[in-house]
Amino acid sequence: MALVKSGWLWRQSSILRRWKRNWFVLYLDGSLVYYQDETQRDMDGRIHVKYSCRDVRAGRECRDVQPPEGKSRDCLLTVVLRDGSKTILCAESEDDAV
C-alpha cells in the first residue's frame, strides 16, 4: 500500500483522556493507521478516513480539548467520525498538523 505521510502524533484516550504518543501512517487509500512505535509491529487502531470521516477540526476549532502539556492549541486535530465518535490528536508543530 502506498504511503502518503508518517510520523509521531499524540492521541487522547477516549476513556481517561490521557495523551499517548503513537506512530501514525496515512496511506493513499485513506487509511490512517496508528501503531505503538515506528516499527509498525503492534497496530493500536485504524481510521478509514475516506469512508468514516465526517469532519476534521484543527487548532482553535478544537474548543473542548486541552492539548498535552507544553503543546500549543494550534497543533490540535479532532477527527469526527460518521458514528459520532471522535479521535483527538496533537501534532508536534502547527506545520505537522496541517
Order of alpha helices (4+ residues) and beta strands (2+ residues): beta-beta-beta-beta-alpha-beta-beta-beta-alpha
